[in-house]
Amino acid sequence: MISVAFADQFETSAATNLLERALNTDDLDLAIGPIQTAIGITERDAAASAFAGLGQEGWRTLSPDHRRTWLAQWLRQEIWDVEI
């Protein structure tokens, strides 16, 4: 039987792996696609809006720390869109 603590740790580990993979992927679509799939995002509007000014070339030039900031802003937008 799987304990709740194990399930929580597994989910956290899986999320961390998705994030780390995204931070190290130079292709923006390949970076965010698995995250969208994992959390059930079917509409791509928030991502398109969040990354519109950046694009593929801009994403490639960002450091992992800057990519983390962009991803966090995008995910906050996704959460905000769901809550309203």
BAFI-3210 file (N, C-alpha, C; in Angstrom, 3 decimals, decimal comma, padded with zeros to 6 digits):
// residues 84
n [1|2|3|4|5|6|7|8|9|10|11|12|13|14|15|16|17|18|19|20|21|22|23|24|25|26|27|28|29|30|31|32|33|34|35|36|37|38|39|40|41|42|43|44|45|46|47|48|49|50|51|52|53|54|55|56|57|58|59|60|61|62|63|64|65|66|67|68|69|70|71|72|73|74|75|76|77|78|79|80|81|82|83|84]
n.u [000,845|000,533|001,662|000,292|002,264|004,356|003,182|002,873|005,575|006,454|004,956|006,013|008,665|008,323|007,314|009,498|011,365|010,163|010,314|013,111|013,886|012,596|013,943|016,387|016,005|016,300|014,372|011,427|008,736|009,071|009,980|007,847|005,695|005,528|004,951|002,497|000,947|001,187|-000,164|-002,628|-003,344|-005,174|-005,871|-003,939|-003,658|-002,786|-000,068|000,798|000,362|001,995|004,589|004,861|006,334|008,848|009,549|011,029|013,807|014,497|014,032|016,035|018,293|018,186|019,312|019,206|018,168|016,767|014,946|013,499|012,171|010,486|008,935|007,685|006,144|004,426|003,084|001,827|000,009|-001,537|-002,724|-004,127|-005,937|-007,536|-008,718|-010,432]
n.v [-001,185|002,245|005,016|008,191|010,108|009,082|009,272|012,052|012,806|011,533|012,916|015,479|014,958|014,159|016,537|018,209|016,962|017,419|020,198|020,632|019,399|021,069|023,464|022,903|022,512|023,606|024,125|025,808|024,869|022,116|022,269|023,265|021,665|018,948|019,726|021,000|018,810|017,130|018,535|018,799|020,816|021,989|024,065|026,362|029,052|030,738|030,095|030,842|033,573|034,228|033,667|035,081|037,452|036,496|034,089|031,383|031,828|033,706|032,205|030,260|031,772|032,378|032,003|029,146|030,103|032,419|031,237|029,773|031,839|032,812|030,502|030,257|032,607|032,108|029,778|030,842|032,481|030,542|029,314|031,472|031,938|029,658|029,983|032,156]
n.w [000,000|-000,786|000,944|002,004|002,445|000,897|-001,642|-001,825|-001,762|-004,078|-006,032|-005,688|-006,383|-009,054|-010,150|-009,721|-011,376|-013,898|-013,972|-013,826|-016,205|-018,034|-017,579|-018,656|-021,328|-024,565|-026,493|-026,462|-026,719|-026,285|-023,730|-022,142|-022,832|-021,605|-018,974|-019,251|-020,080|-017,828|-015,824|-016,863|-018,697|-021,300|-022,910|-024,628|-024,332|-022,153|-021,970|-024,516|-024,354|-022,131|-023,005|-025,331|-025,917|-025,822|-027,298|-029,300|-029,848|-027,901|-025,568|-025,804|-025,244|-022,563|-019,183|-016,937|-014,462|-015,238|-016,963|-015,108|-013,771|-015,837|-016,280|-013,775|-013,702|-015,843|-014,890|-012,639|-013,943|-015,237|-013,000|-011,935|-014,013|-013,819|-011,351|-011,631]
ca.u [000,000|001,307|001,254|000,074|003,575|005,088|002,529|003,243|006,995|006,550|004,446|007,002|009,811|007,940|007,231|010,868|011,975|009,604|010,869|014,531|013,965|012,201|015,002|017,547|015,570|016,404|013,163|010,374|007,581|009,441|010,177|006,591|004,717|005,318|004,314|001,091|000,334|001,156|-001,169|-003,915|-003,654|-005,566|-005,872|-002,567|-003,737|-001,951|001,335|001,053|000,441|003,126|005,880|004,751|007,414|010,128|009,747|012,026|015,179|014,680|014,119|017,362|019,341|018,021|019,950|018,210|017,497|015,785|013,887|012,674|011,309|009,454|008,035|006,896|005,148|003,435|002,270|000,929|-001,075|-002,408|-003,499|-005,048|-006,999|-008,419|-009,420|-011,476]
ca.v [000,000|003,486|005,988|009,564|010,786|008,622|009,856|013,470|012,884|011,146|014,028|016,546|014,512|014,202|017,948|018,705|016,424|018,158|021,548|020,566|019,092|022,283|024,465|022,496|022,259|024,837|024,328|026,244|023,964|020,865|022,563|023,426|020,640|017,929|020,339|021,172|017,487|016,608|019,197|018,765|022,040|021,681|025,336|026,888|030,508|031,395|029,907|031,680|034,948|034,384|033,569|035,760|038,403|035,817|033,236|030,306|032,348|034,315|031,118|029,640|032,642|032,565|031,090|028,370|030,941|033,263|030,336|029,465|032,998|032,805|029,376|030,583|033,604|031,411|028,899|031,699|032,895|029,372|029,152|032,604|031,716|028,610|030,463|033,149]
ca.w [000,000|-000,885|001,951|001,529|002,447|-000,281|-002,820|-001,869|-002,122|-005,489|-006,827|-005,614|-007,168|-010,469|-010,526|-009,762|-012,593|-015,039|-013,945|-014,185|-017,634|-018,758|-017,436|-019,451|-022,698|-025,350|-027,286|-025,549|-026,796|-025,625|-022,310|-021,401|-023,205|-020,575|-017,801|-019,606|-020,071|-016,459|-014,985|-017,553|-019,445|-022,675|-023,630|-024,643|-024,392|-021,138|-022,355|-025,688|-023,859|-021,213|-023,694|-026,622|-026,130|-025,717|-028,466|-029,247|-029,773|-026,586|-024,588|-025,931|-024,703|-021,126|-018,227|-016,195|-013,458|-015,918|-017,436|-013,930|-013,556|-016,873|-016,009|-012,586|-014,095|-016,667|-014,054|-011,845|-014,840|-015,410|-011,765|-011,856|-015,004|-013,318|-010,170|-011,926]
c.u [000,891|000,774|001,051|001,404|004,392|004,504|002,889|004,695|007,183|006,086|005,436|008,220|009,515|007,882|008,626|011,572|011,462|010,203|012,326|014,711|013,631|013,311|016,205|017,208|015,568|015,186|012,010|009,180|007,868|009,652|008,845|005,552|004,481|004,668|002,829|000,347|000,158|000,077|-002,505|-004,311|-003,972|-005,623|-004,479|-002,519|-002,811|-000,471|001,681|001,210|001,699|004,468|005,909|005,917|008,790|010,442|010,856|013,451|015,466|014,841|015,511|018,458|019,274|018,823|018,858|017,480|016,449|014,643|012,937|011,698|010,169|008,438|007,133|005,809|004,040|002,513|001,360|-000,250|-002,052|-003,303|-004,534|-006,217|-007,997|-009,272|-010,504|-012,540]
c.v [001,251|004,481|007,357|010,306|010,379|009,252|011,325|013,643|012,539|012,286|015,186|016,206|014,596|015,648|018,558|018,222|017,150|019,555|021,542|020,279|020,332|023,329|024,168|022,167|023,563|025,132|024,631|025,293|022,642|021,067|022,597|022,345|019,575|018,479|020,513|019,843|016,983|017,255|019,394|020,043|021,658|022,934|025,937|028,411|031,205|031,267|030,796|033,139|035,174|034,434|034,329|036,698|037,764|034,988|032,219|030,839|032,973|033,269|030,488|030,465|032,814|031,556|030,272|029,195|031,845|032,421|029,996|030,604|033,032|031,693|029,672|031,600|032,972|030,560|029,698|032,158|031,746|029,185|030,253|032,413|030,673|029,126|031,472|032,568]
c.w [000,000|000,138|001,308|001,455|001,232|-001,541|-002,955|-002,300|-003,596|-006,376|-006,838|-006,457|-008,663|-010,958|-010,643|-011,019|-013,836|-015,115|-014,370|-015,669|-018,457|-018,723|-018,321|-020,895|-023,467|-026,212|-026,330|-025,547|-026,099|-024,126|-021,567|-021,707|-022,143|-019,302|-018,066|-019,549|-018,642|-015,605|-015,701|-018,263|-020,878|-023,539|-023,520|-024,621|-023,402|-021,492|-023,546|-025,271|-023,018|-021,933|-025,019|-026,896|-026,159|-026,953|-028,274|-029,064|-028,415|-025,500|-024,607|-025,263|-023,190|-020,308|-017,547|-015,128|-014,087|-016,483|-016,291|-013,656|-014,565|-016,634|-014,815|-012,917|-014,928|-015,805|-013,123|-012,685|-015,053|-014,184|-011,649|-012,814|-014,521|-012,173|-010,495|-012,822]
res [m|i|s|v|a|f|a|d|q|f|e|t|s|a|a|t|n|l|l|e|r|a|l|n|t|d|d|l|d|l|a|i|g|p|i|q|t|a|i|g|i|t|e|r|d|a|a|a|s|a|f|a|g|l|g|q|e|g|w|r|t|l|s|p|d|h|r|r|t|w|l|a|q|w|l|r|q|e|i|w|d|v|e|i]
***
